[in-house]
């Protein structure tokens, strides 16, 4: 039987193994939902916060960090996949190789007006630990923005929190083993946020223009008063 910590490691291994086709898919805009909906949705959400200093967690090949930098924001990108960071740094910018465990352990001394996790929260324990570190990574009044697959958009299993097999369907050619991922119901997300001392200040459900169904959900989170006290 595969242990939970093996699944967490399998996520990282899959991204190391698929960095090149992923970078190509993003830069050639071959993923329909990103091209039509979710890329612009997260950009709008971040810019609406009037933030200046931004952290992009799980920045990948750097498209979002570069886009926000061009809009005038000061952006730091972090990722644990060195191959993706090579692609990100080739276009300039502040990109650092840090794992989620590093971040949860306080590896960054800076505080940010906004922290962004754009489709980058795939694990269970790694994500819960990262969320618990967020209050120490945000400036007072800062916001955490998480865009993830809308729970109602996944029809591969029961509506219960739990591990699921990943897929590169719709991403193009050249991909190998997909990463497993931990499915969370809306209640599951809420429980993780509450345990981390965070609350949902706003929520957006970007709709796919062809299906009229939610393509993603964007949580806008702030630190609870008890944590700030």
PAMI-365945 format. One record per residue: x, y, z of N, C-alpha, C, CB in turn; residue in three letters; residue number from 1. Coordinates in steps of 0.05 Angstrom, whole numbers, plus 5000, padded with zeros to 4 digits. Each point is the difference from the previous one (the first is absolute). Glycine has a CB too. Layout:
<rs>
R  n_px  n_py  n_pz  ca_px  ca_py  ca_pz  c_px  c_py  c_pz  cb_px  cb_py  cb_pz  resn  resi
R     X     Y     Z      X      Y      Z     X     Y     Z      X      Y      Z   Ala   NUM
...
</rs>
This chain:
<rs>
R  n_px  n_py  n_pz  ca_px  ca_py  ca_pz  c_px  c_py  c_pz  cb_px  cb_py  cb_pz  resn  resi
R  5017  4976  5000   4983   5024   5000  5018  5025  5000   4963   4975   5025   Unk     1
R  5029  5045  4959   5015   5025   4998  4995  5017  5024   4998   4998   4950   Unk     2
R  5023  5010  5064   4996   5017   5024  4994  5029  4991   5031   4971   5026   Unk     3
R  4956  5044  4992   4993   5027   4994  5024  5017  4993   4961   4996   5030   Unk     4
R  5061  5000  4986   5024   5016   4994  5012  4993  4973   5009   5003   5049   Unk     5
R  4987  4972  4942   5008   4993   4973  4985  5016  4979   5012   4954   5016   Unk     6
R  4962  5050  4989   4984   5016   4981  5010  5029  4999   4960   4970   5010   Unk     7
R  5047  5041  5013   5010   5027   5000  5026  5001  4984   4980   5008   5045   Unk     8
R  5037  4973  4957   5025   4999   4985  4995  4996  4971   5024   4982   5040   Unk     9
R  4956  5002  4954   4993   4994   4972  4991  5026  4985   4987   4953   5013   Unk    10
R  5001  5065  5001   4992   5026   4988  5025  5014  4990   4960   5004   5030   Unk    11
R  5060  4999  4988   5025   5013   4993  5014  4986  4977   5004   5017   5048   Unk    12
R  4998  4956  4954   5013   4985   4979  4987  5004  4973   5013   4966   5035   Unk    13
R  4961  5034  4965   4985   5004   4974  5006  5027  4987   4965   4970   5017   Unk    14
R  5038  5050  5000   5005   5027   4988  5029  5002  4991   4966   5019   5030   Unk    15
R  5053  4968  4984   5027   4999   4990  5001  4986  4972   5017   4999   5048   Unk    16
R  4967  4979  4950   5001   4985   4975  4985  5012  4977   5004   4961   5029   Unk    17
R  4979  5058  4977   4983   5012   4979  5003  5030  4997   4968   4963   5008   Unk    18
R  5054  5047  5001   5005   5029   4999  5001  5011  4972   5025   4996   5042   Unk    19
R  4988  4989  4940   5003   5010   4972  4974  5001  4985   5046   4982   5000   Unk    20
R  4938  4996  5000   4974   5001   4986  4981  5020  5013   5006   4953   4986   Unk    21
R  4995  5050  5040   4983   5019   5014  5007  5029  4991   4995   4969   5039   Unk    22
R  5030  5037  4961   5009   5027   4992  4990  5006  4971   5040   4997   5031   Unk    23
R  4963  4983  4952   4991   5003   4972  4970  5004  4999   5039   4972   4984   Unk    24
R  4946  5013  5031   4971   5002   5000  4990  5027  5009   4997   4951   5008   Unk    25
R  5016  5060  5013   4992   5026   5010  5007  5022  4980   5007   4984   5047   Unk    26
R  5017  5015  4943   5009   5022   4982  4987  4999  4972   5043   5000   5025   Unk    27
R  4948  4976  4967   4986   4998   4975  4970  5002  5003   5037   4972   4983   Unk    28
R  4954  5031  5042   4971   5002   5007  4983  4978  4989   5007   5049   5001   Unk    29
R  5002  4926  5004   4986   4977   4990  4978  4990  5019   5041   4988   4975   Unk    30
R  4958  5023  5049   4980   4990   5020  4976  5019  4998   5036   4981   5031   Unk    31
R  4942  5009  4959   4977   5017   4993  4989  5016  5024   4989   4966   4965   Unk    32
R  5007  5020  5058   4988   5014   5023  5018  5023  5009   4977   4958   5013   Unk    33
R  5049  5039  4985   5018   5022   5008  4998  5023  4980   5031   4966   5022   Unk    34
R  4969  5027  4953   4999   5020   4979  4974  5016  5001   5030   4971   4971   Unk    35
R  4948  5015  5033   4974   5013   4999  4991  5013  5026   4988   4967   4966   Unk    36
R  5021  5022  5057   4988   5009   5026  5021  5005  5022   4961   4973   4987   Unk    37
R  5053  5007  5021   5013   5001   5026  5025  5018  5002   4982   4955   5007   Unk    38
R  5033  5047  4971   5023   5018   5001  4992  5029  5006   5024   4970   4968   Unk    39
R  4957  5040  5016   4991   5027   5004  4985  5004  5026   4997   5005   4951   Unk    40
R  4990  4974  5058   4985   5002   5026  5019  5005  5023   4965   4969   4982   Unk    41
R  5058  5017  5019   5018   5005   5023  5014  5026  4997   5006   4951   5005   Unk    42
R  5001  5058  4971   5012   5026   4996  4981  5022  5010   5027   4983   4960   Unk    43
R  4948  5016  5032   4981   5020   5009  4997  5000  5031   4975   4995   4957   Unk    44
R  5024  4981  5054   4997   4998   5029  5023  5013  5015   4974   4958   4993   Unk    45
R  5051  5037  4997   5023   5012   5013  5000  5030  4997   5026   4957   4992   Unk    46
R  4970  5052  4984   5002   5029   4995  4978  5015  5015   5019   4991   4955   Unk    47
R  4958  4996  5050   4978   5013   5015  5008  5005  5029   4968   4978   4969   Unk    48
R  5052  5009  5041   5008   5004   5028  5017  5024  5005   4997   4951   5004   Unk    49
R  5012  5062  4975   5017   5024   5002  5025  4994  5017   4959   5030   4996   Unk    50
R  5052  4946  5000   5024   4992   5014  5025  5010  4986   4976   4959   5016   Unk    51
R  5046  5042  4999   5025   5008   4988  5020  4977  5001   4992   5047   5014   Unk    52
R  5012  4941  5009   5020   4979   5004  4985  4973  5000   5031   5031   5027   Unk    53
R  4976  4952  4954   4984   4976   4995  5019  4975  5000   4966   5026   4973   Unk    54
R  5024  4952  5039   5014   4974   4999  4983  4981  4984   5022   5009   5045   Unk    55
R  4990  4979  4935   4987   4979   4983  5011  4973  5008   4995   5033   4961   Unk    56
R  4989  4952  5054   5008   4974   5011  4993  4978  4980   4993   5017   5048   Unk    57
R  5028  4967  4945   4996   4980   4979  4999  5014  4973   4976   4970   5032   Unk    58
R  5043  5048  4964   4999   5018   4977  5005  4986  4973   5016   5036   5030   Unk    59
R  4995  4940  4971   5005   4985   4975  5019  5014  4982   4955   4981   5005   Unk    60
R  5037  5020  4969   5018   5012   4980  4998  5031  5000   4994   4959   4972   Unk    61
R  4989  5052  5046   5001   5029   5005  4981  5018  4986   5046   4991   5009   Unk    62
R  4935  4997  4976   4983   5018   4984  4985  5021  5016   4994   4962   4968   Unk    63
R  4995  5030  5055   4984   5018   5016  5018  5022  5013   4967   4963   5009   Unk    64
R  5056  5029  5001   5018   5019   5012  5009  5021  4979   5016   4965   5033   Unk    65
R  4990  5026  4943   5008   5018   4979  4977  5019  4992   5033   4966   4984   Unk    66
R  4943  5023  5015   4977   5016   4992  4995  5022  5021   4980   4960   4976   Unk    67
R  5021  5033  5050   4995   5019   5021  5023  5020  5002   4974   4966   5025   Unk    68
R  5050  5026  4969   5023   5019   5000  4996  5021  4979   5030   4964   5017   Unk    69
R  4960  5028  4960   4995   5019   4978  4978  5020  5008   5015   4965   4966   Unk    70
R  4968  5026  5052   4978   5018   5009  5009  5018  5023   4968   4965   4987   Unk    71
R  5058  5033  5020   5011   5019   5020  5003  4989  5028   4981   5034   4973   Unk    72
R  5013  4940  5032   5003   4989   5026  5028  4989  5004   4951   4988   5000   Unk    73
R  5057  5012  5025   5026   4988   5008  4995  4971  5008   5019   5045   5015   Unk    74
R  4990  4936  4968   4992   4972   5003  5025  4983  5005   4961   5008   4969   Unk    75
R  5035  4974  5051   5019   4979   5005  4987  4973  4994   5024   5027   5036   Unk    76
R  4988  4956  4948   4989   4974   4995  5016  4978  5014   4984   5017   4956   Unk    77
R  5003  4964  5055   5014   4977   5013  4988  4974  4989   5009   5028   5042   Unk    78
R  5009  4953  4955   4992   4973   4991  5022  4981  5008   4974   5018   4961   Unk    79
R  5019  4956  5042   5019   4980   5007  5012  4985  4976   4976   4995   5043   Unk    80
R  5013  5011  4933   5008   4986   4976  5021  5017  4985   4955   4977   4996   Unk    81
R  5070  5015  5005   5022   5016   4988  4997  5003  4970   5029   4983   5036   Unk    82
R  4960  4996  4951   4997   5002   4971  4981  5022  4992   5010   4951   4996   Unk    83
R  4969  5053  5019   4981   5021   4995  5012  5028  5006   4962   4968   5010   Unk    84
R  5054  5033  5011   5012   5025   5007  5021  5009  4979   4993   4989   5048   Unk    85
R  5020  4993  4939   5018   5007   4978  4984  5015  4978   5030   4960   5010   Unk    86
R  4947  5030  4983   4983   5013   4980  4990  5027  5010   4986   4955   4983   Unk    87
R  5007  5047  5042   4991   5025   5012  5022  5021  5000   4967   4975   5028   Unk    88
R  5057  5018  4981   5022   5019   5002  5010  5009  4973   5012   4979   5043   Unk    89
R  4984  5006  4936   5009   5007   4974  4987  5026  4990   5008   4952   4990   Unk    90
R  4969  5055  5022   4986   5024   4992  5003  5022  5022   4968   4972   4973   Unk    91
R  5051  5024  5045   5005   5020   5021  4982  4997  5023   5015   5031   4965   Unk    92
R  4990  4984  5057   4983   4999   5023  5013  4987  5024   4962   4999   4970   Unk    93
R  5024  5002  5053   5009   4989   5025  4987  4973  5005   5007   5047   5019   Unk    94
R  5008  4932  4976   4990   4973   5003  5018  4984  5018   4978   5002   4955   Unk    95
R  5010  4984  5065   5016   4986   5020  4991  4971  5002   5007   5043   5025   Unk    96
R  5012  4939  4979   4994   4972   5002  4995  4993  5030   5028   4989   4959   Unk    97
R  4947  5008  5047   4991   4994   5028  4977  4980  4998   5015   5045   5017   Unk    98
R  4985  4935  5001   4978   4981   5002  4978  5012  5018   5032   4961   4992   Unk    99
R  4945  5025  5007   4979   5009   5019  5008  4996  5029   4966   4989   4965   Unk   100
R  5050  4990  5040   5010   4995   5027  5018  5023  5008   4996   4950   4993   Unk   101
R  5021  5060  4988   5017   5023   5006  4983  5024  5008   5035   4982   4968   Unk   102
R  4945  5023  5016   4982   5023   5006  4986  4997  5027   4994   5007   4951   Unk   103
R  4996  4969  5054   4986   4995   5025  5019  5003  5024   4969   4969   4976   Unk   104
R  5057  5026  5019   5020   5002   5021  5011  5028  5004   5011   4954   4991   Unk   105
R  4979  5066  4993   5008   5027   5004  5024  5008  4983   4982   4997   5045   Unk   106
R  5022  4991  4933   5024   5006   4983  5000  5028  4989   5002   4952   4988   Unk   107
R  4975  5060  5009   4999   5028   4990  4996  5019  5024   4981   4984   4956   Unk   108
R  5036  5036  5046   4997   5020   5021  4982  5023  4992   5046   4988   5015   Unk   109
R  4950  5015  4959   4983   5022   4990  4970  4995  5006   5034   5009   4964   Unk   110
R  4951  5012  5037   4971   4999   5001  4989  5013  4975   5000   5001   5051   Unk   111
R  4977  4989  4940   4989   5009   4974  4972  5011  5003   5028   4965   4978   Unk   112
R  4965  5053  5004   4972   5010   4999  4981  4979  4990   5018   5046   4992   Unk   113
R  4992  4937  4990   4983   4978   4989  5018  4976  4995   4968   5033   4979   Unk   114
R  5021  4944  5028   5012   4974   4993  4981  4986  4982   5025   4997   5044   Unk   115
R  4986  4992  4934   4983   4987   4979  5007  4970  4998   4996   5044   4975   Unk   116
R  4984  4939  5025   5004   4972   4994  4981  4993  4977   5013   4988   5049   Unk   117
R  4998  5013  4927   4984   4996   4976  5002  4971  4990   5006   5049   4988   Unk   118
R  4974  4935  5018   5000   4972   4993  5026  4986  5010   4971   5010   4959   Unk   119
R  5038  4998  5064   5026   4989   5010  4997  4985  5026   5023   5037   4977   Unk   120
R  4952  4959  5033   4996   4986   5025  4988  4972  4994   4993   5044   5025   Unk   121
R  5025  4936  4973   4991   4974   4992  5001  4979  5022   5016   5012   4955   Unk   122
R  5000  4993  5065   5004   4980   5021  4980  5002  5023   5048   4999   4988   Unk   123
R  4957  4985  5033   4983   5001   5024  5016  5013  5023   4975   4959   4985   Unk   124
R  5043  5026  5027   5015   5011   5023  5018  5023  4992   5000   4955   5020   Unk   125
R  5012  5044  4956   5017   5022   4991  4984  5026  4997   5029   4967   4976   Unk   126
R  4946  5031  5014   4983   5023   4997  4990  5011  5027   4987   4983   4955   Unk   127
R  5005  4999  5063   4991   5008   5026  5022  5014  5016   4968   4962   5000   Unk   128
R  5056  5028  4998   5023   5013   5013  5006  5027  4988   5019   4955   5011   Unk   129
R  4979  5047  4963   5005   5025   4987  4980  5021  5008   5020   4976   4961   Unk   130
R  4954  5016  5039   4979   5019   5008  5004  5010  5028   4969   4976   4970   Unk   131
R  5040  5007  5048   5005   5009   5028  5022  5020  5002   4984   4956   5015   Unk   132
R  5034  5045  4965   5022   5019   5001  4992  5027  4987   5032   4962   4998   Unk   133
R  4945  5039  4989   4992   5024   4985  4997  5025  5018   4978   4970   4968   Unk   134
R  5011  5029  5056   4998   5024   5016  5027  5014  5005   4961   4980   5022   Unk   135
R  5061  5005  4979   5026   5011   5003  5013  5010  4975   5005   4970   5038   Unk   136
R  4982  5024  4939   5011   5009   4974  4986  5024  4989   5012   4953   4991   Unk   137
R  4965  5054  5021   4984   5023   4991  5005  5025  5017   4966   4967   4983   Unk   138
R  5034  5055  5003   4999   5026   5013  4973  5003  5014   5033   5020   4966   Unk   139
R  4965  4997  5055   4974   5005   5012  4980  5010  4979   5022   5011   5044   Unk   140
R  4956  4976  4954   4980   5007   4980  5005  4986  4973   4994   5043   5023   Unk   141
R  5027  4940  4976   5006   4987   4975  4980  4978  4993   5048   5010   5008   Unk   142
R  4954  4980  4968   4981   4980   4990  5014  4977  4987   4966   5037   4992   Unk   143
R  5023  4939  5013   5008   4976   4986  4980  4993  4979   5023   4983   5041   Unk   144
R  4986  5014  4934   4982   4993   4978  5007  4972  4990   4995   5049   4987   Unk   145
R  4985  4934  5013   5004   4972   4992  4980  4995  4977   5015   4985   5046   Unk   146
R  4996  5008  4930   4983   4990   4979  5005  4970  4997   5001   5045   4975   Unk   147
R  4977  4940  5024   5002   4971   4998  4977  4989  4984   5025   4998   5044   Unk   148
R  4976  4977  4949   4978   4988   4986  4975  5001  5017   5031   4969   4976   Unk   149
R  4947  5040  5012   4975   5001   5015  4991  4971  5007   4986   5043   4976   Unk   150
R  5008  4952  5049   4992   4973   5008  4977  4988  4983   5014   5012   5046   Unk   151
R  4969  5005  4944   4978   4990   4983  5008  4994  4972   4969   5026   5028   Unk   152
R  5056  4982  4964   5009   4995   4973  5013  4973  4997   5007   5049   4995   Unk   153
R  4999  4938  5028   5013   4974   4999  4979  4978  5003   5043   5020   5018   Unk   154
R  4954  4963  4962   4980   4979   5001  5012  4973  5001   4970   5029   4976   Unk   155
R  5055  4968  5034   5014   4975   4999  4996  4983  5025   5033   5021   4970   Unk   156
R  4953  4989  5049   4997   4985   5025  4978  5012  5017   5048   4987   4998   Unk   157
R  4947  5001  5026   4980   5010   5018  5007  5027  5011   4988   4953   5011   Unk   158
R  4992  5062  4998   5005   5026   5011  5009  4997  5029   4966   5021   4969   Unk   159
R  5059  4969  5034   5012   4996   5026  5029  5007  4998   4968   4963   5011   Unk   160
R  5043  5049  5010   5028   5006   5001  5017  4974  4997   4991   5041   5029   Unk   161
R  5030  4961  4955   5017   4976   4997  5018  5002  4976   4964   4974   5022   Unk   162
R  5056  5008  4977   5019   4999   4978  4987  4989  4975   5037   4994   5033   Unk   163
R  4972  5018  4944   4991   4992   4974  5023  4999  4980   4955   5020   5009   Unk   164
R  5042  4964  4970   5020   4998   4980  4999  5025  4982   4997   4950   5000   Unk   165
R  5027  5060  4992   5001   5023   4983  4998  4993  4971   5027   5022   5035   Unk   166
R  4973  4999  4948   4998   4996   4971  5011  5024  4986   4960   4970   5006   Unk   167
R  5053  5026  4971   5009   5022   4984  4981  5004  4976   5047   4991   5013   Unk   168
R  4929  4998  4988   4981   5003   4978  4995  5029  4994   4978   4957   5013   Unk   169
R  5023  5050  4961   4995   5027   4992  5025  5018  5001   4954   4994   5015   Unk   170
R  5069  4995  4993   5024   5017   5003  5018  4998  4976   4997   4994   5049   Unk   171
R  4998  4986  4933   5018   4997   4977  5016  4975  5002   5002   5049   4995   Unk   172
R  5019  4949  4988   5016   4976   4997  5025  5002  5017   4982   4994   4954   Unk   173
R  5031  4982  5050   5026   4999   5012  5000  4996  5030   5014   5028   4964   Unk   174
R  4963  4968  5048   4999   4998   5029  5004  4971  5009   4970   5039   5002   Unk   175
R  5042  4957  5021   5003   4974   5012  4981  4995  5023   5048   5001   4987   Unk   176
R  4961  4987  5034   4983   4993   5023  4988  5026  5012   5028   4959   5009   Unk   177
R  4946  5040  4996   4987   5023   5012  5002  4999  5030   4968   5003   4961   Unk   178
R  5030  5020  5052   5002   5002   5029  4973  4992  5012   5035   5036   4997   Unk   179
R  4965  4950  5026   4975   4997   5015  4993  5027  5012   5010   4951   5010   Unk   180
R  4966  5051  4999   4991   5026   5013  4979  4994  5021   5011   5026   4958   Unk   181
R  4987  4992  5061   4981   4996   5022  4976  5017  4995   5037   4990   5032   Unk   182
R  4940  4996  4963   4975   5014   4994  4988  5010  5026   4992   4971   4960   Unk   183
R  4999  5054  5040   4987   5012   5024  4973  5010  4992   5044   5013   5020   Unk   184
R  4936  4980  4995   4973   5012   4997  5002  5029  5010   4977   4956   5006   Unk   185
R  5002  5060  4989   5000   5027   5010  5002  5000  5031   4972   5015   4960   Unk   186
R  5015  4966  5052   5002   4998   5029  5028  4992  5009   4951   4988   5002   Unk   187
R  5062  4996  4982   5028   4992   5006  5019  5023  4998   4990   4955   4983   Unk   188
R  5006  5062  4997   5017   5024   4998  4995  5018  5024   4999   4997   4950   Unk   189
R  4975  5007  5057   4993   5017   5022  5013  4991  5026   4957   5011   4977   Unk   190
R  5043  4963  5028   5011   4989   5024  5031  5005  5001   4964   4965   5001   Unk   191
R  5049  5032  4976   5029   5005   4999  5006  5029  5005   5005   4962   4968   Unk   192
R  4978  5056  5020   5004   5029   5005  4997  5007  5029   4984   5009   4953   Unk   193
R  4995  4980  5059   4994   5007   5028  5023  4990  5018   4951   4997   4991   Unk   194
R  5060  4979  5003   5021   4989   5016  5026  5017  4998   4980   4954   4994   Unk   195
R  5022  5061  4984   5024   5016   4995  4996  5029  5010   5010   4971   4961   Unk   196
R  4967  5035  5050   4995   5027   5009  4993  5019  4978   5030   4991   5037   Unk   197
R  4957  4999  4942   4992   5015   4977  4970  4999  4996   5045   4992   4978   Unk   198
R  4944  5029  5010   4971   5000   4993  4996  5010  4972   4988   5007   5049   Unk   199
R  4991  4984  4939   4994   5008   4972  4987  5028  5001   4994   4951   4985   Unk   200
R  5019  5068  5003   4989   5027   4999  4984  5005  4975   5039   5016   5027   Unk   201
R  4967  4968  4952   4985   5001   4975  5005  4975  4985   5002   5051   4998   Unk   202
R  4981  4943  4983   5002   4975   4984  4990  5006  4972   4994   4971   5041   Unk   203
R  5021  5019  4939   4992   5003   4972  4999  4973  4987   5021   5046   4998   Unk   204
R  4961  4950  4983   4997   4975   4986  5000  5006  4970   4973   4979   5038   Unk   205
R  5050  5024  4950   5002   5007   4971  4986  4978  4983   5043   5025   5009   Unk   206
R  4940  4984  4973   4985   4981   4984  5012  4996  4972   4959   5014   5024   Unk   207
R  5041  4961  4967   5009   4994   4973  4980  5011  4980   5024   4957   5016   Unk   208
R  4985  5058  4965   4982   5014   4981  4984  4981  4983   5030   5038   5000   Unk   209
R  4979  4938  4996   4986   4981   4983  4981  4982  5015   5039   5000   4970   Unk   210
R  4967  4993  5054   4984   4981   5015  4982  5014  5021   5035   4966   4993   Unk   211
R  4973  5058  5015   4985   5014   5021  5005  4988  5027   4966   5012   4967   Unk   212
R  5053  4969  5035   5006   4987   5025  5025  5014  5013   4980   4956   4983   Unk   213
R  5023  5042  5043   5023   5012   5013  5026  4986  4991   4972   5014   5039   Unk   214
R  5047  5001  4951   5026   4988   4992  5019  4999  5023   4993   5018   4955   Unk   215
R  5002  4998  5065   5018   5001   5024  4985  5014  5022   5042   5000   4971   Unk   216
R  4971  5001  5052   4991   5017   5022  5024  5015  5010   4963   4967   5013   Unk   217
R  5033  5059  4993   5021   5017   5011  4991  5008  5028   5014   5017   4954   Unk   218
R  5002  4974  5066   4996   5008   5027  5017  5024  5007   4989   4953   5013   Unk   219
R  4999  5068  4998   5015   5023   5010  4998  4999  5031   4990   5028   4958   Unk   220
R  5033  4968  5054   5002   4994   5029  5016  5021  5015   4996   4951   4989   Unk   221
R  4994  5053  5036   5015   5018   5018  5004  4987  5027   4980   5040   4976   Unk   222
R  5037  4971  5040   5007   4989   5025  4978  5007  5021   5050   5003   4989   Unk   223
R  4942  4977  5027   4979   5005   5020  5010  5018  5022   4980   4956   4989   Unk   224
R  5001  5058  5024   5008   5019   5021  5015  4986  5023   4960   5027   4988   Unk   225
R  5032  4948  5018   5013   4986   5022  5030  4996  4995   4956   4976   5010   Unk   226
R  5051  5019  4965   5028   4996   4993  5015  5026  5001   4988   4961   4971   Unk   227
R  4999  5061  5021   5012   5026   5000  5005  5010  5028   4979   5010   4956   Unk   228
R  5004  4982  5063   5001   5011   5027  5026  4991  5014   4950   5000   5003   Unk   229
</rs>
